[in-house]
Amino acid sequence: MTAPRPQEKIMYAFVDRPVESLCDGGRFLLWAMRGWTLTAARGRCPPQALHRGFAGLGAVSALPDFHVALALLASDARTPLVLKSMACPRVGEDEAVLLGLWRAVGGGDAAGARATLALVVADGAAGPILAALTAAAAHLDVAGYDLSGLAPLSSRLSGNTL
C-alpha cells in the first residue's frame, strides 16, 4: 500500500465527517463556501449575500479576498467543484479538500497548498488563488479564527490531526 498523497491527507481529515464535528472556524468556512456557491448559482452577488454573516463574526475584512478565492476556484477548477447544500449534515469530498487548503494556508504551509491547488486548478491558476486564500486567512486570523488548527473536533480531541 502506498502512502497517501498530500491532497489525500488533506481530504481524509474532513471527508464525510458530520458538520457538527468541525471547530467553529471550520463550520464558518463551510457555511461561507456553501453560501457562496449557492448564491453564485442563483446569479446573485455572493459578497452581498454573505456580508451579514461575516460582519456578525467580525470578519468582514476577509470577505473580499474570500470572494476572489472562491471565484477563482470556481472558474479555474479542472473539474467543477461540488459543494453540498446548506442543510447537508456531512462534509463532501470537494469541501474536504477546500477545508484542508484553508488549514494549510492558515498554518503557513504554502508549498502544500500550492501542490494541492496544482492538482485541482488549471495551470497558472494556483498562484492567484493561493494569494487570495492567504489574504483571507490573515483577515480571519485577526478576527480570531486560527485556521492552522482547523480540524474536526473528534480528530483534535484524539490527537489524530494530519
Secondary structure, DSSP 8 states (H G I E B T S, - for coil): -----HHHHHHHTTTT-BGGGB-HHHHHHHHHHHHHHHHHHTTS-HHHHHHHHHHHTT-GGGHHHHHHHHHHHHHHBSS------TT--B--HHHHHHHHHHHHHHTT-HHHHHHHHHHHB-TT-HHHHHHHHHHHHHHHHHTT--GGG--BHHHHHHT---
